[in-house]
Amino acid sequence: MTRNPLVFYAVLAFVALIIVANSLFVVEQREQAIVLRFGQPVRVIHAPGQPGAGLNFKQPFVENVVKFDRRNLALEADQEEVISADQKRLVVDAFLRYRISDPLQYYRTLRDERTAQDRLERLVNSSLREVLGQINQSDIISGQRDRLMRQSRLDVARRAKESRLGLEIIDFRIKRADLPAANQASVYRRMQTQRQQIAAQYRAQGEQQKREIIASADKEVAITIATAQQEGETTKGEGDAQRTRIFGQAFGKDPAFASFYRSMQAYEAGLGQGDTTLVLSPDSAFFKYFEQGPSGRR
């Protein structure tokens, strides 16, 4: 008799514990939740702009809870190949940040995060094709990147709103817009050819400038040498004239010495090398100073 009440109370406590465990749930600050009754949403807890985080209650065994992230979420879209307005192919990488702004609508439309990201990725790809398809390749790569990202963000946000996804688009970025791998080699070859042409042009201009500089330098050298030679000849002529005048003045004072001096110069020029052979008469005037001495007399 004593055991039966204990067993009864133990069973009662166990049942009460199960009921309490199925009646209480916790919603963290970074979460929001939807309470479902027989699979149908009945209320939202801790939605954006609403309180509700912490301990909450639900009907046991009748209601269950689905939780979603309340924070900003990121989506790395797969590489997408788009065709620009000038019919050029580009591979584009995009990055999207969003959050669940209406959890009830989000649950009705998408159910879970995986489905939401698949849907968003299709929206992003469709938006990139539409927006970038109206712009030339050069503008996509560099010229109008900021404007294109703003336009794409607005377009993705509009599509998400029209699709009633319960999402708010926070930011959208084009991380990379590049040529497909199959086209890069030909583009690099074309760039290399262009650079080689520019280099050849620079070399030709440099060679022309070198020839002009060398010609100008040769001209300056020729002019300098000619000027120096002219000045040298002029100076030499003036020196010779002055020497002749001095000799003339000196020789005029003593004609005999002048004759003797010129003969000595002639002897030096004719006999100075030691290998000169002269065939002359002994009484030739060339040898008169050998016989007569400086005075010219015997």
C-alpha positions in Angstrom: 0.0 0.0 0.0 2.9 2.3 0.7 4.6 1.7 -2.6 1.5 2.6 -4.8 1.3 6.3 -3.7 5.1 6.6 -4.3 4.9 5.1 -7.7 1.8 7.3 -8.5 3.6 10.5 -7.4 6.7 9.5 -9.4 4.7 8.9 -12.5 2.8 12.1 -11.9 6.1 14.0 -11.5 7.5 12.5 -14.6 4.4 13.4 -16.6 4.6 16.9 -15.2 8.2 17.2 -16.1 7.5 16.2 -19.7 4.6 18.6 -19.9 6.8 21.5 -18.6 9.7 20.5 -20.9 7.2 20.7 -23.8 5.7 23.9 -22.6 8.9 26.0 -22.1 11.4 27.2 -24.7 14.1 29.8 -24.8 14.6 32.4 -27.6 18.1 33.9 -27.6 18.9 37.5 -28.5 20.2 36.5 -31.9 17.1 34.4 -32.7 13.5 34.9 -33.7 10.8 32.2 -33.6 7.5 31.2 -35.0 5.1 29.1 -32.9 3.2 26.5 -35.0 0.0 24.8 -34.0 -0.6 21.6 -36.0 1.8 23.0 -38.6 0.1 26.4 -38.9 1.9 29.6 -37.7 0.0 31.2 -34.9 2.4 33.8 -33.5 5.9 35.3 -33.9 8.3 35.8 -31.0 11.2 38.3 -31.0 10.7 39.5 -34.6 12.7 42.6 -35.7 11.6 45.6 -33.6 9.7 43.4 -31.1 10.6 42.0 -27.7 10.3 38.4 -26.7 13.8 37.0 -26.1 14.2 34.8 -23.2 11.9 32.1 -21.7 8.6 31.6 -23.5 5.6 29.2 -23.2 3.6 27.2 -25.7 0.9 24.5 -25.6 2.6 21.1 -25.0 2.3 18.5 -27.7 0.0 20.8 -29.8 2.5 23.6 -30.7 6.1 23.5 -31.8 8.7 26.2 -32.4 10.7 27.1 -35.5 13.7 29.4 -35.0 15.4 31.7 -37.5 18.6 33.8 -37.3 17.9 37.4 -36.4 21.4 38.6 -37.4 22.6 39.8 -40.8 23.3 36.9 -43.1 25.7 36.5 -46.0 25.4 34.9 -49.4 28.4 34.2 -51.6 26.8 33.8 -55.0 28.3 31.4 -57.5 30.3 32.8 -60.4 27.9 33.9 -63.1 28.8 34.5 -66.8 27.1 37.5 -68.2 27.2 39.2 -71.6 27.7 43.0 -71.7 26.0 45.4 -74.0 29.0 45.2 -76.4 28.6 41.4 -76.6 31.6 40.6 -74.4 31.5 37.7 -72.0 32.4 38.3 -68.3 32.6 36.1 -65.2 31.1 38.0 -62.2 31.4 37.2 -58.5 28.8 38.8 -56.2 28.4 39.1 -52.5 25.0 39.7 -50.7 24.1 40.6 -47.1 20.5 40.3 -46.0 18.3 39.6 -42.9 14.9 38.1 -42.2 12.6 41.1 -41.7 9.3 39.3 -41.7 9.8 35.8 -40.3 6.1 34.8 -40.9 6.3 35.6 -44.6 9.8 34.0 -44.7 8.4 30.8 -43.3 5.4 30.7 -45.6 7.5 31.4 -48.7 10.9 29.8 -48.1 10.6 27.6 -45.0 14.4 27.4 -44.3 17.7 29.1 -44.9 18.9 26.8 -47.7 15.8 27.4 -49.8 16.2 31.1 -49.1 19.8 31.2 -50.3 18.9 29.2 -53.5 16.1 31.7 -54.2 18.3 34.7 -53.5 21.1 33.3 -55.7 18.7 33.1 -58.6 17.5 36.6 -58.0 21.1 37.8 -57.9 22.0 36.1 -61.1 18.9 37.4 -62.9 19.6 40.9 -61.7 23.3 40.8 -62.8 22.3 39.7 -66.3 19.7 42.5 -66.6 21.8 45.3 -65.1 25.2 44.4 -66.5 23.7 43.5 -69.9 23.0 47.2 -70.5 26.6 48.3 -69.9 29.8 47.9 -71.9 32.6 45.7 -70.7 35.0 48.5 -69.9 32.5 50.3 -67.7 31.7 47.0 -65.8 35.4 46.3 -65.1 36.4 49.7 -63.9 34.5 52.7 -65.0 31.1 52.5 -63.3 31.5 49.7 -60.7 30.0 51.7 -57.8 27.0 52.8 -59.7 26.4 49.3 -61.0 26.5 47.8 -57.5 24.0 50.4 -56.2 21.7 49.7 -59.1 22.0 45.9 -58.7 21.3 46.2 -54.9 18.1 48.2 -55.6 17.1 45.7 -58.3 17.7 42.6 -56.0 15.8 44.4 -53.2 12.9 45.1 -55.5 12.7 41.5 -56.8 12.9 40.2 -53.2 10.0 42.5 -52.2 7.9 41.6 -55.2 8.5 37.9 -54.5 7.3 38.4 -50.8 10.3 36.6 -49.4 10.2 38.4 -46.0 13.8 39.5 -46.5 15.6 42.8 -46.4 18.6 43.4 -48.6 21.3 45.2 -46.7 24.2 45.3 -49.1 25.3 44.0 -52.5 28.8 43.9 -53.9 30.4 42.9 -57.1 33.7 41.3 -55.9 35.2 40.5 -59.3 34.3 41.0 -62.9 36.8 39.3 -65.2 37.1 37.6 -68.6 36.4 33.9 -68.8 39.5 31.7 -68.6 39.1 30.7 -72.3 39.4 34.4 -73.4 42.2 35.5 -71.0 45.0 33.9 -73.1 44.0 35.7 -76.3 43.5 39.0 -74.4 47.0 38.6 -72.8 48.5 38.0 -76.2 46.8 41.0 -77.7 48.0 43.1 -74.7 51.5 41.7 -75.2 51.4 42.6 -78.9 50.3 46.1 -78.1 53.0 46.6 -75.6 55.6 45.2 -78.0 54.4 47.7 -80.6 54.6 50.6 -78.1 58.1 49.4 -77.1 59.2 49.2 -80.8 57.9 52.8 -81.3 59.8 54.0 -78.2 62.9 52.3 -79.5 62.6 53.8 -82.9 62.1 57.3 -81.4 65.1 56.7 -79.1 67.2 55.6 -82.1 66.2 58.6 -84.1 67.0 60.9 -81.1 70.4 59.1 -80.7 71.2 59.7 -84.4 70.2 63.4 -84.1 72.3 63.8 -80.9 75.3 62.1 -82.6 75.0 64.1 -85.7 74.7 67.3 -83.7 77.8 66.3 -81.6 79.8 65.4 -84.8 78.8 68.8 -86.2 79.9 70.6 -83.1 83.2 68.6 -83.1 83.9 69.5 -86.8 83.1 73.1 -86.2 85.3 73.2 -83.1 88.2 71.5 -84.9 87.9 73.7 -87.9 87.7 76.8 -85.7 90.8 75.6 -83.7 92.7 74.9 -86.9 91.8 78.3 -88.3 92.8 80.0 -85.1 96.0 77.9 -85.1 96.9 78.7 -88.6 96.2 82.4 -88.0 98.4 82.3 -84.9 101.1 80.4 -86.7 101.0 82.9 -89.6 101.2 85.8 -87.2 104.1 84.1 -85.5 105.9 83.4 -88.8 105.3 87.0 -89.9 106.7 88.2 -86.6 109.7 85.8 -86.8 110.4 87.0 -90.4 110.2 90.6 -89.3 112.5 90.0 -86.4 115.0 88.0 -88.6 114.8 90.7 -91.2 115.6 93.3 -88.7 118.4 91.3 -87.2 119.8 90.2 -90.6 119.7 93.8 -91.9 122.1 94.9 -89.2 124.7 92.2 -90.2 124.2 90.7 -93.7 127.3 88.5 -93.4 126.1 86.9 -90.2 122.7 86.4 -91.7 124.3 84.6 -94.7 126.4 82.5 -92.3 123.3 81.6 -90.2 121.2 80.5 -93.2 124.1 78.4 -94.4 124.3 76.7 -91.0 120.6 76.0 -91.2 121.2 74.5 -94.6 124.1 72.3 -93.3 121.9 71.1 -90.5 119.0 70.3 -92.8 121.2 68.6 -95.4 123.8 66.9 -93.3 122.2 66.5 -89.9 120.8 63.0 -90.5 124.3 61.6 -91.3 123.0 59.5 -94.2 123.0 62.2 -96.9 125.2 61.9 -100.0 126.0 65.1 -101.9 127.8 65.3 -105.2 129.2 68.9 -105.4 132.3 70.6 -106.7 134.8 71.4 -103.9 134.7 75.1 -104.8 130.9 75.2 -104.6 129.4 78.1 -102.8 127.7 75.6 -100.5 131.1 74.8 -98.9 132.5 78.3 -98.8 132.2 78.6 -95.0 134.1 75.4 -94.6 137.1 77.1 -96.3 136.6 80.7 -95.4 135.0 80.6 -91.9 132.2 82.9 -90.7 133.8 86.0 -92.3 133.6 84.4 -95.8 137.3 85.2 -96.3 140.3 83.0 -96.7 
